[in-house]
Amino acid sequence: MSRLQPAQRGASNAVDTPLLDSITGPEALKRLPEEQLPLLCDEIRRFLIASVLRTGGHLASNLGTVELTVALHRVLHSPQDKLVFDVGHQCYTHKLLTGRKAGFAHLRQKDGISGFPSPRESAHDAFVAGHGNTALSLAIGMAWAKKLRHEPGWVVAIIGDGAFTGGMIYEGMNNIAALDNLMVVLNDNGMSISKNVGAMARYLTHLRASPGYFRVNRHLSGALSRVPLVGLPAQRFFSRTKALVRRAMYDSTMFENMGFQYMGPLDGHKVLELEQTLRNLTARGGPLFLHVVTTKGKGYPPAEQNPGEFHGVSAGSQGYVPDPEVAAPASFSTVFGKALCAAAAADGKICAITAAMKYGTGLQFFGHAYRERFFDVGMAEQHAVTFAAGLASQGMTPVAAIYSTFLQRAYDQIIHDVCLLRVKVIFAIDRAGLVPADGETHQGVYDPAFLSEADVPIYSPSNYAELRYWLAQLLGPGCSGPQAIRYPRGGEAEALAQSGCTGRAYDFLTGGPKARAVLVSYGSEVEDALEAGRLLQAAGVENRVCKLVKIFPFTEEFLRDIIGFDTILFAEECVAAGGIGQQLAARLSEAGWRGRFIHRAVDCARLTHATVPELKAALGLDAASLAQAVLEGAADTAKEKEPTT
């Protein structure tokens, strides 16, 4: 297979892919002569490199699973057979083989195809998959449904080795029973986004590195095939008993002990061998476990050399480009990481915890400087939170840096293990608010609602200065119990950077005492509130803009100041139900306030792939929509005050 060099990159429509263009669906793939499969895989790689570098998306993981996906679709019969992807990053070849090549021109864009499997997009996508280590549980449920409904077909879970650092995989393996229609394919590339950590990674490395079984298998099979008359029967007998040989060489595998028939590890880039192996496996009953070793970034040298950096790429990428999941030099994540490092230099009790997102959360600085106090627990947010509670119970100060979308997975642990005893765990919540590109599975719009319901104080700085100040305050001796500080993906806006940090829980940024309307917001949404305030001022509506930093609980001073306005607009990148604005409306009502309250928030949890400005416009959170809401509210108020005749 050829290795595409950087000079060969170009726009996706410049790539010549005659074989790929002939594949209108899985049945067309099955008709392709097997000698053309390596050429097809080469075309798929060339297309993915050119297309994803132009639009942005997950690159390295998809380059590593081309042959595996082709082999699966050659043997299986989708959508009767179900392919369940975990995490879903590696589904691009699957989408190409199921008739969606044209959609890649708008991958992860508004009105374009999703970067993850989506049943709303195609019958070939069995389930949505944006979070990790869910595929096995889903597959078990689907497999049981097939059995209960007497439906034929396999359910195949394609799971990356990074997902094996999460607990749901093992909960699922404990419940595979005798599912003869279930297959697990372990896509083992030694990576998740960055290098995998922990005992499971070491175990898989042991399996990959153990040469004994493969040496015996290869030499004995070759020797038997050359023996006249008895050679082929003996070779078939050996094939039937190689599980016993493998157990002798390995002393069994964990997967066999859990009830699977284990096969592997196999080279995941030999498409013809993969196809033949899958045909042999599907001729017998399950549950089956196929261990495939792949190279993340296969066929694109920069991605092979730096697979973590090319896990995902930005739109319009040229040359060596950083993964959007890696914190940029100028970003809230990097500022947080460096500020935490500085605090840890003066306080030996501070520990840092991440769930397989060291670089995305900016904790690489801490991990380098204080290795004994840095913990990457893998794709295991539930464990991360309870582990932090254990540290805190013994006098340490743990900081759990987790993306907002992934913190959802540990809600029970937040309530039960942190909040009941009020132990001091600092939740550093990255990617808070609206998040572009990854769509409905990765939005950070729930944490203000669910953390406030658990009575966790929440701070939402809108610039770097506030992040540094409030992080230091939360880490200090003046704060006890659980605390949360949340910040958006990317960098600070220039307009918000200018407001600096006063150390107050809230600040009025504009306007004077004559204003009867106030726009209140927090985080990056304050920028839209400021622009809306300027639009209203130009329209002759006096107003003030208030920036909340401590968004929960409200201070009594803030409530006293805000209750004097006739119209209050509250805008937030958070779900409307249970959000901070809804809670403020309730507090004002309890205090007897009878003005006009306008709440602008996320009223649709199923957000599409789009840029943040596009999402805000669709949700009514952009400056023009906020200003219009206040103008319409003022007009309604004027009508209500008109005397009746």
JOMO-V579824 format. One line per field, one symbol per residue. ss: DSSP state (H for helix, E for strand, L for the rest). psi: psi as a letter, one per 40 degrees, with the letter a starting at -180 (. if undefined). A space follows every 50 residues. Layout:
BEGIN
ss: ???
psi: ???
END
This chain:
BEGIN
ss: LLLELHHHLLLHHHLLLHHHHLLLLHHHHHHLLHHHHHHHHHHHHHHHHH HHHHHLEELHHHHLLHHHHHHHHHHLLLLLLEEEEELLLLLHHHHHHLLL LHHHHHLLLLLLLLLLLLLLLLLLLLLLLLLLLLHHHHHHHHHHHHHHLL LLLLEEEEEEHHHHHLLHHHHHHLLLLLLLLEEEEEEELLELLLELLLHH HHHHHHHHHLLHHHHHHHHHHHHHHLLLLHHHHHHHHHHHLHHHHHHHHH LLLHHHHLLLEEEEEEELLLHHHHHHHHHHHHLLLLLEEEEEELLLLLLE HHHHHLLLLLLEELLLLLLLLLLLLLLLLLLHHHHHHHHHHHHHHHLLLE EEEELLLLLLLLLHHHHHHLHHHEEELLLLHHHHHHHHHHHHHLLLEEEE EEEHHHHHHHHHHHHHHHHLLLLLEEEEEELLELLLLLHHHLLELLHHHH HHHLLLEEELLLLHHHHHHHHHHHHLLLLLLLEEEELLLLLLLHHHHLLL LLLLLEEEEELLLLLLEEEEEEHHHHHHHHHHHHHHHHLLLLEEEEEELE EELLLHHHHHHHLLLLEEEEEEEEELLLLHHHHHHHHHHHLLLLLEEEEE EELLLLLLLLLHHHHHHHHLLLHHHHHHHHHHHHHHHHHHHLLLL
psi: hihhideeiaideehhgddddegeidddddehideedddddddddddddd dddddiahcddddeeddddddddddigiedhhhhihdedfedddddefff ddeedfhfiheaiieiihdedieehdiigdiifeddddddddddddddef hiiihhhhhidddeeidddddddefebfgeehhhhhgheeicdahiiadd ddddddddehedddddddddddddeehideddddddddddeeddddddde fiiddddeeihhhaiiheegdddddddddddeeiiahihhhhhihheheg dddddgdddediiiifhhahiihdehhidgiddddddddddddddeheeh ihhigffdddeeeddddddgdeehhheaggddddddddddddefeighhh hhidddddefddddddedddefighhhhhifiahhideadeehfeddddd dddefhhhhgieiddddddddddddieehiiiihhiiiiaiiidddddea heeieihhdiiaeeheihhhaiaeedddddddddddddeehhiihhhhdh ehiiidddddddeeidhhhhhigiidheidddddddddddeehfahhhhh ahehdgiihiidddddddefeiddddddddddddddddddehii.
END
